[in-house]
Amino acid sequence: MPRRTYGLIGKSLSHSFSKDYFTQKFDSLNLPHKYFNFELNSIHEIMDLIETQKDLRGLNVTIPFKESIIPHLDEIDPIAAQIGAVNTVSITDGKLKGFNTDAFGFKQLIKPFFKGHHERALILGSGGASKAVRFVLENLGVECNTVSRNPDTTQLNYNQLNNHVLNAHLLIVNTTPLGMFPTINACPNIPYDLLTERHLLIDLIYNPSKTAFMQKGELRNATVINGTTMLHQQAERSWSIWQ
C-alpha cells in the first residue's frame, strides 16, 4: 500500500488530539500513512501546502479556518454547504472537497442525553463548530439562540443571559475555546448561579476532560458532558470519507 499523508490545519495545534489519534490508528491497522499538524498563518497558504505535500490525501480543519476554507474548495458536500462550515477535506488529484463531520459527531454525542424538555438551546460562540451544533439541534426540533461577544441582530450577548433566559433554555452548548488547555481556569461568562438540575451543559472541549464550565455546572447539579465522544466520532467519519 502506498504511503499517504493526512493532517490537521489550524493555529496553535500543539495540544491537538488528531495527530495522536490517527498515528495510533495507522499503527494499529499496520498502515504506512503519516499524520501531521500543519499550522497556517492564513488559509491562503493551503495551496502551497497542497503543492509541497504531494501525497496529501486528507485534512482535518480546526479554528480558525472552518469557514474561510470554503472559497478554496473545488467541491463541497451538501450538508457542509448547508451548515456553512467545513472540518474535513478529501484531496483527489489535487482537487479539494469539503465535508462537515462535526455535525455527525455532535449528534452521536447528544443522543443518550437529549430529553423532551430540551426544547430550547443556548449555543455559546458563533464559529464553525457553532454552526454544526445548530444544524443538529434544529433538525431535532430545538429552538436555538446563539450567544456571542459581538452579536449580530439575530444573536444574544452575554449580558442578556438573565433568569428568564436561563429558565427557558435548559440546554447550553459551549463551542468557544474558553477553558481549553492550557487556560483551564477560563470559562464563558454566563450566570452559573441560575443553573439547575434540569440543565444539560455540553462543552465541545475535551482537554481538560472537565472544564471550568462543566465544574461550575456540576456545582448547580446540572448534567455535564465534554466533547470526547464527538471528537472520536467525527474523526472516524473523517477516516471513512478519506477511504
N, C-alpha and C positions, 0 to 999 in steps of 0.2 A: 504493500500500500504506500502511495507517495506521501511524503511528509507535507502537512498543511499547517498554515499559521492562522490563529484566531486571536482576538484581542479585545480590549476594552479601551474606548476613547472617552476622555473627560478631563477634569482637572483634579489635582490632589488625590491621586489614586493609590498612594502607598498603603492605605488601610483597606483596600477593596477586597471583597470576598471572591470575586470572579476568578482571579488568577489561580488561587489555591484550589478552588473548586474544580476548575476544568483541568488543571495539571494533574490532580488526583484522579479525575475521571479518565483521562487519557492513559495514565499509568495502569489503572485497574482493568481497562479494556485492552491493554497492550498495544496502544496506538502510538505512532511516531510523532503525532502532532504536538505543536507548541502553542502556548497562550501567553501573550504579553500585555502589559499595561502601556498604552500609548498616550502620554499626556500631551495635549494640544493646547496652545495658547489661543488659537482661533479655529473655528470649524473650517475655515478656508484652507487649513493645512491638510485636510483629509485627502485631497487628490494627490498631494506629494507623498502621503503615506501609502496610498494605493499603488503609486508608481514605484516606490522603493521596495515595498514588500510584495514581491512577485507571487508568492504562494499564499497570500492572504485570501481566505475564503469566507470569513465571517467576523462581524464586530458586534459587541455589546456597546450601548451608548448610555452614558450617565450625565449627571449635572456638569455643565450647563447646556448640553448640546442636543437634548431630545427633540426640541422644536426647530432649532436653527439648522439641523442637518437635512431637513426635508427638501429645501431647494436644490440640494446637491445629489439627490437620488434620481435614478433613471426610472424607477417604478416604486409605487407604494401600495401595500396591501390595503384593501378597502376598509378594514377595521381600524388600522393605523391612521388612515386618512380621516375617518370619522372622528377618531379621538383627537387628532391634531398633534400627535407626539409619536416618536419612534425610539425604541430602545434596542432593537436588533436589526442588523443589516446582513443580508447574504450577498456575496460577491461572486458573480459568474462571468467569466470572460471580460473582466473589468467593469461590468455593469452592476450597479448597486440597487438592491430592492429593500425597502424598509418595512418592518413589521413592529407590532406592539405586543410584547409578551407580558408586560406589566399587568394588563387587564386580566389575562388568564391567571396569572399568579395571585392577584388580589382576590379574584373570585374564589379560588381554591382556599385562600386564607380565611375568608369571612364565612364560608359555608357553614361550619359547625357552630358558629356563634350568632348568626343572624336570627333575630326574633321578630315577631309580629309588631312589637312596639317600636322597632327601629324604623319609623315612618319618615323621619327627617334626619339629615346628617349635616354636620359642620365639617367642611374639608379645609384644614389649615394649610395654606400655601396655594399658589396658583401656577406652578410649573408643570412640566410634562407628566410627572407622577400624579399630580392632582387631577389632570385631565383623564388619565386612565381610571382612577378611582371613581370619578364622577360617572364615567361611561358605564362601569359595572353597576354602581348603585342605582343609577336611573333605570337601567334595564331590570333591576329588581323592584322597581316601583318606588324607590326612595326619593323624596324631595331633597335636593342638595343646595346648600349655601356655602360658597367659598369665602374664606376669611383671609384677608391679605393686609400686609403693612401698607401697601399702596393700592387700595382697591379701586376698581373701575366702578361704573354706575350700577353694575349688576352684583357687586360683591359687598361684603361687610368688612369693617375694620375691627380691630381687636377691642377698641373702646366701646363698641356696641354690644359686646357679649355680657348682657345683664342676666338677671334671674329669669326673666321671661324667655329669653333666647335659649338659655341652657335647659330650662324645663321642657321646651318644645323640641329640642334636638338631643336625643338620647344616644346618638352615635356620633363620635368625634374621631376623625382620622387626621393624624399628623403626617403631612407629606413634605414638610420642611426638613432641612438638615440639622435643625436645632437639637442639640443633645447628642449628636454623633461624636464618637471618639475622634479626637482627644478632648473636646469641650463638653465633657459628660455632665456638667452641672447646669448647662443651658437648657431651656425649655420654652415652648410657646407661651406667650403672655395671655393666658386665659384665667378666669376666676375659678380656680380649683376648689375653693370652698363651697361652690354652688353645685358640685358634682354629687351624685347619689349612687346607691347600689344598682339603680336601673340603667346607669350609663355604661356604654361599651366604648372603651378607648383603644384605638389601634394606632400604633406607631410603626411606620414603614422602616424605621431604623432597626438594624439588627446588631449593631456594635456600639454601645454595650447591649447586652440582652435585656436589661431592664433599665430603661432611660429614666431621667428625672420626671418626664411627662407621665410615664407609667407609674412611677413610685408615688407621685402626688395623687394620681387617680386611685391607687390602692388604699391610700390613707382615707379616702372617702368611700371605700368599699365598692368602687366601680370594677367592672371586669376589664382587664388589660391584656393586650396581645402585642407582641413585637412582629417585625417583618421577616423573620427567618423562613417561615413556610412560603411566603410569597417569593422570596429570593430563590429558594430551591426550585419552586415550580416554574418561575419564569426562565431560570437557567436551563432547565430540562426542555422547556418548549423551544428555547433558542437552539439547543443542540439538535432537536428534531427538525427544525427549519433548515439548519445547515446541512443536514443529511440529504 
